[in-house]
């Protein structure tokens, strides 16, 4: 939390898998795989500067990840964006978001015949709006523009529109069973 109460979360994570991993270039197997990623989420501006618990306002996020290209299919991945909670009057829990994603597939990746792929990346731009309808239903229409979908075969960039609903249940758990008689 910043001195003025704006919330933020920062992470730096590494991983190691000790299992033997094939070399993407066809060389001898590696004695494991590893990588790292960093992420940051920060509230940039709060509508109610007095209430530290206020979630309304402008938020940012960014992530970046690396793994060795000679043994990992995805060698680099990054995304970043902004979201605004409570943009519309009377819709305090709605979230308008915009984000960008870039994924780099290893230059050493090959198809099922052993041929190198002609391209090695995918990029996505997305705009979404999350609207809670009630305590149990959230609608989130999203529009995506995808460059090089699937990362490895050049294709025309599609525009994708989706409207996935999200359902939640707030029913209490059933009472415990009565004890068995002796």
C-alpha positions in Angstrom: 0.0 0.0 0.0 1.3 3.4 -0.9 1.6 6.2 1.7 -1.7 7.7 0.4 -3.5 4.3 0.6 -3.5 3.2 -3.0 -3.1 -0.5 -3.2 -0.4 -2.4 -5.1 1.1 -5.9 -5.4 4.5 -6.7 -6.7 6.0 -10.2 -7.3 9.2 -11.7 -8.5 9.0 -15.5 -9.0 11.4 -18.1 -10.2 10.9 -21.7 -10.9 13.0 -24.8 -11.6 11.9 -28.2 -12.8 14.6 -30.9 -12.2 13.1 -33.3 -14.8 15.2 -33.9 -17.9 14.0 -31.8 -20.8 14.5 -32.3 -24.5 16.6 -29.7 -26.4 14.5 -28.0 -29.0 17.5 -27.9 -31.3 17.9 -31.7 -31.2 20.9 -31.7 -29.0 21.4 -33.7 -25.8 18.6 -33.4 -23.1 19.0 -30.7 -20.4 19.1 -31.5 -16.7 16.0 -29.4 -16.0 14.2 -26.2 -17.0 13.8 -22.9 -15.3 12.4 -19.4 -15.7 11.2 -16.3 -14.0 8.5 -13.8 -14.0 7.7 -10.5 -12.5 4.3 -8.9 -12.0 3.0 -5.6 -10.8 -0.5 -4.3 -10.0 -0.9 -0.8 -8.8 -3.9 1.5 -8.2 -2.9 4.7 -9.9 -5.9 6.9 -8.9 -8.8 6.6 -6.5 -12.1 8.3 -6.9 -12.5 8.7 -3.2 -9.1 9.9 -2.0 -10.3 9.8 1.6 -11.5 6.2 1.8 -8.5 3.9 1.7 -10.8 0.9 1.0 -12.2 2.4 -2.2 -11.7 0.2 -5.2 -13.1 2.8 -7.6 -10.5 4.4 -9.8 -7.8 3.6 -12.3 -5.6 0.5 -11.9 -2.6 -0.8 -13.9 -1.0 -4.2 -14.3 2.1 -5.6 -16.0 3.7 -9.0 -16.2 6.8 -10.3 -17.9 8.2 -13.9 -18.1 11.3 -15.5 -19.4 12.4 -19.1 -20.0 15.3 -20.6 -22.0 14.4 -20.9 -25.7 16.4 -24.1 -26.2 14.1 -26.1 -23.9 10.9 -24.1 -23.5 8.1 -23.6 -26.1 7.3 -20.1 -24.8 10.6 -18.2 -24.3 9.1 -14.7 -23.5 5.7 -13.4 -22.5 4.5 -10.0 -21.4 1.2 -8.3 -20.9 0.1 -4.9 -19.6 -3.0 -2.8 -19.3 -5.3 -0.5 -17.4 -8.7 -1.0 -15.8 -11.1 1.5 -14.3 -13.6 0.4 -11.6 -16.8 2.4 -11.3 -16.5 4.5 -14.4 -20.2 4.9 -15.0 -22.4 6.6 -12.4 -24.5 4.1 -10.4 -22.3 1.2 -11.6 -19.6 1.3 -8.9 -18.5 -2.4 -9.3 -18.3 -2.4 -13.2 -14.7 -2.6 -14.6 -13.6 -1.3 -18.0 -10.3 -2.8 -19.1 -7.8 -2.5 -21.9 -4.8 -4.8 -22.2 -2.0 -5.9 -24.5 -0.3 -9.3 -24.6 2.8 -10.4 -26.5 4.0 -14.0 -26.5 7.2 -15.2 -28.1 7.6 -18.8 -29.1 11.1 -20.2 -29.2 12.9 -19.8 -32.5 13.9 -23.4 -32.1 10.2 -24.6 -32.1 9.5 -27.0 -34.9 6.3 -28.6 -36.3 5.4 -32.3 -36.5 7.7 -32.7 -39.6 10.7 -31.1 -37.9 10.5 -27.9 -39.9 10.9 -24.6 -38.2 7.8 -22.4 -37.9 7.7 -19.3 -40.2 6.6 -17.0 -37.3 7.2 -17.1 -33.6 4.9 -14.7 -31.8 1.3 -13.8 -31.0 0.0 -10.3 -30.0 -3.4 -9.5 -28.6 -5.1 -6.2 -27.8 -8.3 -6.5 -25.8 -11.0 -4.2 -24.5 -13.5 -5.7 -22.0 -16.3 -4.5 -19.7 -17.2 -6.5 -16.6 -20.7 -5.8 -15.4 -22.1 -7.6 -12.3 -25.8 -8.1 -12.9 -26.6 -9.3 -9.4 -24.8 -11.2 -6.6 -24.7 -14.4 -8.8 -24.3 -13.2 -12.4 -21.5 -11.2 -14.1 -21.4 -10.5 -17.8 -18.1 -9.6 -19.4 -18.2 -8.7 -23.1 -14.7 -8.5 -24.6 -13.3 -7.6 -28.0 -9.9 -8.8 -29.1 -7.7 -8.1 -32.1 -5.2 -10.9 -32.5 -2.1 -10.7 -34.6 -0.7 -14.0 -35.7 -3.1 -16.3 -33.7 -1.5 -19.5 -32.6 2.0 -17.9 -32.9 3.4 -20.2 -35.6 1.5 -19.8 -38.9 0.9 -16.4 -40.5 -2.8 -15.7 -40.8 -5.1 -12.7 -41.2 -5.6 -11.0 -37.8 -9.1 -11.8 -36.6 -11.3 -9.6 -34.4 -13.0 -11.7 -31.7 -16.1 -10.7 -29.7 -17.2 -12.8 -26.8 -19.9 -12.4 -24.1 -19.1 -15.0 -21.4 -21.4 -15.1 -18.4 -19.9 -16.0 -15.0 -22.1 -17.6 -12.3 -21.5 -17.8 -8.6 -23.4 -19.5 -5.8 -23.7 -18.0 -2.3 -25.8 -20.8 -0.8 -24.6 -21.9 2.6 -23.1 -25.3 3.0 -25.4 -28.1 4.1 -25.6 -28.7 7.9 -23.3 -31.5 9.2 -24.8 -35.0 9.4 -26.1 -36.0 12.9 -23.8 -38.3 14.8 -24.3 -42.0 14.5 -25.9 -43.7 17.5 -23.5 -45.9 19.6 
